[in-house]
Amino acid sequence: MAQMALLPIAPIVLLPFIVVFFILIFPLWLVAIALLGALMLVARGLDYLLRLVGMTTPTALARGVSNAFHWTLSWGGLANRRDRPPPPKT
């Protein structure tokens, strides 16, 4: 019976959550970061082309995509840096 007291219970209980996180959530997060990063590059390219042509918009097209990218990068705002002021609301 003393051997059962030495059995680590916490890793066994947390194993399903760890598996779900690393098998499902983390890869989907990486895909979302990659897609938003590519979309942000396209939007910045369009902004550059529109400026070259002389067509301007009140706000840059890439601003919304950049906000979404940084929001996703920070796990939905959970991991915002405390040494920076919060980003402006648009």
N, C-alpha and C positions, 0 to 999 in steps of 0.2 A: 504494500500500500504506500510505502514511502516513495517508491519510484514514480507513482502517479503525481505526487506533489511537485516533482521536478519537470513534469511535462509542460512545455510552454503553451499556454492556452491562447494568449493574445494573437500570435501569428496564425494559428489555425482559424480563429474566429475572423480575423481580418483578411484572410486569403481570398475569399470571394470578391471582396471590394477591390483588392489589389489587382486581381485578374481582370475584373470589369474595367477598371481604370486603364490599365496598360494594354489591354486587348481591344477595347472599343473606343473609349473616350480620347485617349492621347493620339492615336492615329487619325481620328476624325478632326481633331484640333489642328494637327499638322497639315492635313489636306485643306482645311479652311484657311489657314495662314498662307499656304501656297497659292490658292485661288484668289484670295483678296490681294496678295502681293502682286500677282500678275495683272489683276484688274486695276490696281492702283498705278502700275506702270503704264498701262494703256490709257488711263484717264489723264495721267501727267503728259503723255505724248500728245493726246488730243488737245489739252490745254496749251501746250507749246505751239502746235499747229494753228490753233485758233488765234493765238497772239501774233503769229507770223502773218496770217492773212489779214489781221486787223479786226477780227470779230472778237468782242469781249463779252463776258458774262459778269453779272454782279458779284458772284462768288466763283471761285475756281471749281471746275468739275471734280478735281481730285480731292477736294477738302472732305466731302462726305465719305468717300472711299477710304481716305486716310484715317478718319475718325473711326470707322468700322474696323479697319485693320488694327489700329492700336487698342481698341476695345477688346477685340478678339485676342490679341497678343497678351493682354493683361488678364486673361481668363474672365472676361466680363466685368472688369473693374475690380476684381477681388485682389489683384496684386499691384495696384497702383503704388507708385513710389511716394513716400511720405515727404521727401525733401523737395518735391515740386508742387506748385499750385495746381489745382484741378484744371483740366482742359476746359476751354470755354464752351458753353452750350450753344449749339447752332440749330 
